[in-house]
């Protein structure tokens, strides 16, 4: 591997030094945190850890030249509601073990925004990039309290996990209605205090480039991602402890009695035909009819702010 050149934005000199040391040989004592993050000793605060997101593949080096292969797309929806792929923010636009330019910037900007509106979250304190002769990869840097616990099984029980999905739906809909910010993220907690974590999927919505239809599609997509996060546990031992309608819990922010059948109908009539890929035979008229027929999407059509043009 060619010699790495590491640069930073907003990092303290002490943080720059320890992160540069990490990327020099990937040998510092660390805790591996997922497929591309590590947590190392924080040089500024002895009671915190420094999380490097985009630190390398499973605790080792970044695999330059090999892109991450999750096959998960990051769709956006044009004025008519047509699906387009935002390749820059997609999961597979980074080298294995690294982060993309968009992900690093979005983590930091979203953290600054949440600080302004006083929403608890895992702070992103800086970001940067690592250049080699074979490629460029990005990373973000986070203050991590070692007391934090991810709000997913088995770290929490089924009841708390389900309750967290109700809460997340409400908080994310509040963000989009109050600030025109939409996305999805995870929760971590200390005792009973919850924190947003993993902020890179968020984006700004605006009524110049989006209509009521594209607004609803963008909100539906992000709530659906949270529903899928629940459904991945249906084949595990915890499935029997989950409420029967739990996959619809994220949508109860808009439709308080949303149930499994509402979500399954949404998957058949809107998500599968209109969100997974761009259709050559796309018809805004047919999409509008599909949105009006489903109880969840109809509820979101009604709560969409009036500044977004109606067809």
Beta strands, then each sheet from edge to edge (+ up, - down):
strand 1: 5-9
strand 2: 31-32
strand 3: 37-41
strand 4: 48-53
strand 5: 63-67
strand 6: 75-77
strand 7: 83-85
strand 8: 95-96
strand 9: 124-132
strand 10: 135-145
strand 11: 149-150
strand 12: 181-182
strand 13: 186-190
strand 14: 193-197
strand 15: 203-204
sheet 1: 1+ 9- 10+ 4- 3+ 2-
sheet 2: 5+ 8-
sheet 3: 6+ 7-
sheet 4: 11+ 13- 14+
sheet 5: 12+ 15-
end
